[in-house]
Amino acid sequence: MSDDKDYYKILGVDKGASKADIKRAYKKLAKKYHPDLNKDYPDAEKKFKEVNEAASVLGDDQKRQQYDQFGSSAFKNGGQGGFSDFDFSGFASSFDFDDIFDQFFGGSSPFGARRRSADKKGADLRYDLTITLEEAAQGVEKEVTLRKRVTCKACGGQGGSGAHDCSTCHGSGMVRQTRRTPFGMFSSTAQCPSCNGTGSSFEHLCSTCDGTGVQMGSAKIKVDIPAGVDNDMRLRVSGEGDAGLRGGSAGDLYVFISVEEHEYFERVGSDLHLRVPLSFVQATLGDDIEVPTLFGKASLRIPAGTASGTSFRLKGKGTPVLRGSRTGDELVTVNVEVPQKLNAKQRQALESFAKASGESVQPQRSFFKKLFK
């Protein structure tokens, strides 16, 4: 028939393909067409259903024989068995869908709950820390205090006493479930509801932590800030996050760095920029001046005739490159200040200088007045 489906072609396998070949093909195509992974592809759901339909038939010896003899029409409603009436349980038992979805859903299967380890690792935590530019340049050790889950002191993090294997999951922390879905019956594994995946129960539950092995508390943590850190950098302090449940490993603490703006310096990468005022006389005659750095003071020679806006470079006076051997520079830009008010002596001296230079000291007429005189 024209509407007969070629299940082998849908899966991309030969007619003599083994169950292992079919399983591999299904894994690849299920990932390719799963609607949750292909939301921008409108035909993903249709393709996914076709792949499931083909795999469910070719993965079952009896149905595959039926298909080879009669084609897909044998499985349409009203035929020898409607597709909607298939029992997938036998196929699913050898075709563990949890194994498939573990590969591309991180263990989250649509046919069962997310797999979880009996080792309940604690959550990672974030701490925002603000430091000065001097501390960022030189490195510093900071002690921070934060609220977090700590190991329960009453039970030592065990959650109780008289521990024994959970009677529901027999210590595995996982239970197998069979569920009916639009595609039939599928088997999957899920976290044990009785022990929450720990695999153990207690005769006497700790009343302080209610069996979790953790309680809220505070901790003082030392954080080493390396020289050269900058805004938005993140430091990981291993094992300083929340304590894990029932003796599980602790999470990590992530410290996010923020560097305060400096009153004088502007940081650009590992270089520092500084603006300093310079008098008209200093710029004209030249001078030796002192300028600040993050590490003290430095001497800077200003040559005679320096124009406003000139920049001078102080090598190695910037900030270190994080985890590198190089240090940035300090760039000093001078702003020549023109005196706004002059006393009689100052004015007389400047007028004498102007005459010696052949310049007029009379007030200049505006450009337009000279243009239309």
C-alpha positions in Angstrom: 0.0 0.0 0.0 1.1 3.5 -0.7 0.9 4.6 2.9 2.8 1.5 4.2 5.7 2.7 6.4 9.2 1.4 6.0 10.3 1.0 9.6 13.8 0.0 8.6 14.2 3.2 6.6 12.8 5.3 9.4 15.5 3.9 11.7 18.2 3.9 9.0 19.0 0.2 9.4 19.2 -2.9 7.1 16.5 -5.6 7.1 19.0 -7.9 8.7 19.8 -5.5 11.6 20.3 -7.0 15.0 18.5 -5.8 18.1 21.7 -4.0 19.2 21.7 -2.2 15.8 18.1 -1.2 16.3 18.8 0.0 19.8 21.8 2.1 18.7 19.7 3.6 15.9 16.9 4.4 18.2 19.2 6.2 20.7 20.6 8.4 18.0 17.2 9.3 16.4 15.4 9.7 19.8 18.0 12.4 20.7 17.7 14.0 17.3 14.0 14.3 17.2 12.9 14.5 20.9 10.5 17.5 21.1 12.1 18.8 24.3 15.4 19.1 22.5 14.0 20.4 19.2 11.4 23.0 20.1 12.2 25.1 17.0 11.6 22.1 14.7 7.8 21.8 14.2 7.9 18.2 12.9 10.1 16.9 15.8 7.1 15.4 17.7 5.9 13.6 14.6 9.3 12.3 13.7 9.8 11.2 17.4 6.6 9.2 17.3 7.6 7.5 14.0 10.9 6.5 15.5 9.3 5.1 18.6 6.7 3.2 16.5 9.4 1.7 14.3 11.6 0.7 17.2 8.7 -0.8 19.1 7.9 -3.1 16.2 11.4 -4.0 15.1 12.6 -4.5 18.6 10.1 -7.3 19.2 10.8 -10.6 17.4 7.1 -11.5 17.0 6.0 -8.1 15.8 9.0 -7.8 13.5 8.1 -11.1 11.8 4.6 -9.8 11.4 5.8 -6.6 9.9 8.2 -8.4 7.5 5.3 -10.4 6.2 2.4 -7.9 6.2 4.0 -4.5 6.5 3.0 -1.7 8.8 -0.7 -2.0 7.8 -0.8 -5.1 10.1 -0.4 -2.7 13.0 -3.0 -0.2 12.1 -6.3 0.0 14.0 -8.6 -2.7 12.7 -5.7 -4.9 11.6 -4.1 -7.7 13.5 -3.3 -5.4 16.3 -3.5 -1.6 16.6 -0.3 0.3 17.4 -2.1 2.1 20.2 -2.8 -1.3 21.8 0.8 -2.6 21.7 2.3 -3.9 24.9 5.8 -2.4 25.0 6.8 -4.0 28.3 8.9 -6.8 26.8 10.7 -4.5 24.5 11.3 -1.9 27.2 12.8 -4.4 29.6 15.7 -5.1 27.2 15.6 -1.6 25.9 16.3 0.4 29.1 14.9 3.9 28.3 16.6 5.3 31.4 20.0 4.4 29.9 19.0 6.2 26.7 17.7 9.4 28.4 20.7 9.4 30.8 22.8 10.3 27.8 21.1 13.5 26.8 18.8 14.5 29.7 21.4 14.2 32.5 19.5 11.2 33.8 16.1 12.8 33.6 13.8 10.4 31.8 10.2 11.3 30.7 9.2 7.8 31.8 10.7 8.0 35.4 12.1 10.4 38.0 15.6 11.8 37.8 18.4 9.4 39.0 20.0 10.4 42.2 23.1 9.2 44.0 22.9 8.0 47.6 25.7 10.5 48.3 23.6 13.7 48.7 26.2 16.3 47.9 25.5 19.7 49.4 24.6 22.7 47.4 27.1 25.2 46.0 26.9 28.7 47.5 27.7 32.2 46.2 29.2 35.0 48.2 29.7 38.6 46.8 32.9 40.2 48.1 33.9 43.8 47.5 37.6 44.7 47.8 39.7 47.9 47.2 41.9 48.5 44.2 45.0 48.3 46.4 43.8 44.8 47.7 43.2 43.7 44.1 46.7 44.8 43.1 48.6 43.3 46.0 46.4 40.3 46.9 44.8 39.8 50.3 43.3 37.2 52.6 39.8 37.9 53.7 37.7 36.1 56.3 34.0 35.9 55.4 31.1 34.8 57.6 28.1 33.2 55.9 25.0 31.3 56.9 24.9 27.8 55.4 23.9 24.2 56.2 26.5 22.5 58.4 26.9 19.0 59.7 24.4 18.2 62.5 26.3 18.1 65.8 23.7 15.9 67.5 24.1 12.9 65.2 27.4 13.7 63.5 25.7 14.0 60.1 24.4 10.5 60.1 20.7 11.4 60.5 19.9 9.0 63.3 21.0 5.7 65.0 20.3 2.1 64.3 20.8 2.4 60.6 19.6 -0.5 58.4 18.9 -1.1 54.7 15.7 0.4 53.4 13.0 -2.3 53.1 11.6 -0.8 50.0 14.7 -0.5 47.8 16.9 -3.0 49.8 19.7 -0.5 50.2 20.0 0.6 46.5 18.3 3.9 46.9 16.4 3.3 43.6 13.2 1.5 42.7 12.1 0.2 39.4 8.7 1.4 38.1 6.5 0.4 35.2 4.3 3.1 33.7 1.8 3.3 31.0 2.5 6.1 28.4 1.0 7.0 25.1 3.6 4.7 23.5 2.8 1.7 25.8 4.3 0.3 29.0 7.8 1.4 29.9 10.2 0.4 32.7 12.3 3.0 34.5 14.2 3.6 37.7 13.4 6.3 40.2 14.5 7.5 43.6 13.2 5.4 46.4 10.3 7.4 48.1 10.8 5.6 51.4 14.5 6.6 52.0 14.7 9.5 49.6 17.5 7.7 47.7 19.8 7.2 50.6 19.3 3.4 50.8 19.0 3.3 54.6 16.5 3.9 57.3 16.9 4.5 61.1 15.4 3.0 64.2 15.8 6.4 65.9 15.6 9.5 63.7 17.6 12.5 64.8 15.2 15.0 66.2 17.6 17.9 65.6 18.0 17.5 61.9 14.9 15.3 61.2 17.2 12.7 59.6 18.9 14.9 57.1 22.2 15.1 58.9 22.5 18.8 58.4 21.3 21.9 60.2 21.5 25.7 59.6 24.5 27.4 61.1 27.2 29.9 60.3 30.8 29.5 59.4 33.9 31.7 59.1 35.9 31.0 56.0 39.2 32.3 54.9 39.5 33.3 51.2 42.8 33.9 49.5 42.4 36.7 46.9 45.3 36.5 44.4 47.0 39.6 43.1 45.5 40.8 39.8 41.9 39.9 40.3 39.3 42.1 38.6 35.6 42.8 38.6 33.3 39.8 38.0 36.0 37.2 38.5 35.0 34.1 40.4 37.0 32.2 43.0 36.1 28.6 44.0 36.7 27.5 47.6 36.4 23.8 47.4 34.2 22.1 50.1 32.9 25.3 51.7 29.4 25.1 50.4 26.4 23.4 52.1 27.2 20.2 54.0 25.9 17.1 52.2 22.9 15.1 53.5 23.7 12.2 55.7 27.4 12.4 55.3 27.4 13.3 51.7 30.2 15.5 50.3 29.9 19.3 50.7 29.3 21.7 47.9 31.7 24.5 46.9 31.7 28.2 47.7 32.0 30.6 44.8 33.2 34.0 45.7 32.4 36.7 43.1 34.8 39.7 43.2 33.8 43.4 42.9 36.6 46.0 43.0 35.7 49.5 44.3 36.3 52.5 42.1 39.4 54.4 43.2 39.4 58.1 43.9 42.4 58.8 41.6 43.2 55.8 39.5 41.2 54.3 36.6 42.1 50.7 35.8 42.2 49.4 32.2 43.2 45.8 32.2 46.5 45.7 34.1 47.3 49.4 33.5 46.4 52.3 35.7 45.6 55.7 34.4 46.1 58.9 36.5 45.6 62.5 35.8 47.7 65.2 37.6 47.5 69.0 37.4 50.5 70.9 36.2 51.0 74.6 36.5 51.8 76.8 33.5 55.3 77.5 34.8 56.0 73.8 35.4 54.9 72.9 31.9 56.9 75.7 30.4 60.1 75.4 32.4 60.0 71.7 33.3 60.0 70.2 36.7 60.5 67.0 38.8 57.2 66.0 40.5 56.0 63.2 42.8 53.0 61.2 41.7 51.1 58.5 43.7 51.1 54.8 42.8 49.4 51.9 44.4 52.7 51.0 46.0 53.8 54.4 47.3 55.2 57.5 45.5 57.2 57.8 42.3 59.3 60.6 40.8 58.4 61.9 37.4 60.5 64.3 35.3 58.4 66.8 33.3 60.4 68.2 30.4 60.3 71.9 29.5 57.6 72.8 27.0 55.2 69.9 28.0 51.8 70.4 26.4 48.5 69.7 28.2 47.3 66.1 27.7 50.8 64.6 27.4 51.0 61.1 28.9 54.0 59.6 30.7 54.5 55.9 31.4 55.8 54.5 34.6 56.8 50.9 33.9 55.7 48.2 36.3 53.6 50.5 38.4 50.2 49.1 37.4 48.5 45.9 38.6 49.9 42.3 38.2 48.5 40.1 35.5 46.5 37.4 37.3 48.6 34.2 37.7 51.2 35.8 35.4 54.7 37.1 35.7 54.0 40.5 34.1 52.9 43.7 35.8 51.1 46.6 34.0 52.2 50.2 33.8 50.9 53.5 35.2 50.1 56.1 32.7 50.2 59.7 34.0 48.4 62.3 31.9 49.2 66.0 32.8 46.6 68.8 32.6 48.2 72.2 32.3 46.2 74.7 34.4 46.0 78.2 33.0 45.8 80.8 35.9 42.3 82.4 36.1 43.4 85.4 38.2 46.7 87.3 38.2 48.0 89.8 40.7 49.8 92.9 39.5 53.3 91.4 39.7 52.2 88.2 37.8 50.5 90.2 35.1 53.5 92.5 34.7 55.8 89.5 34.4 53.6 87.9 31.8 53.3 91.1 29.8 57.1 91.4 29.8 57.4 87.8 28.6 54.9 88.5 25.8 56.8 91.6 24.7 60.1 89.6 24.7 58.3 87.0 22.6 56.9 89.7 20.2 53.3 89.0 21.1 50.6 91.6 21.6 49.2 91.7 25.1 46.2 93.8 24.1 42.8 92.1 24.5 41.9 90.4 21.2 38.8 91.4 19.4 36.4 88.5 18.6 36.8 86.7 15.3 33.6 88.2 13.9 34.5 91.7 14.9 37.8 91.4 13.1 36.1 89.8 10.1 33.6 92.7 9.7 35.8 95.7 10.7 
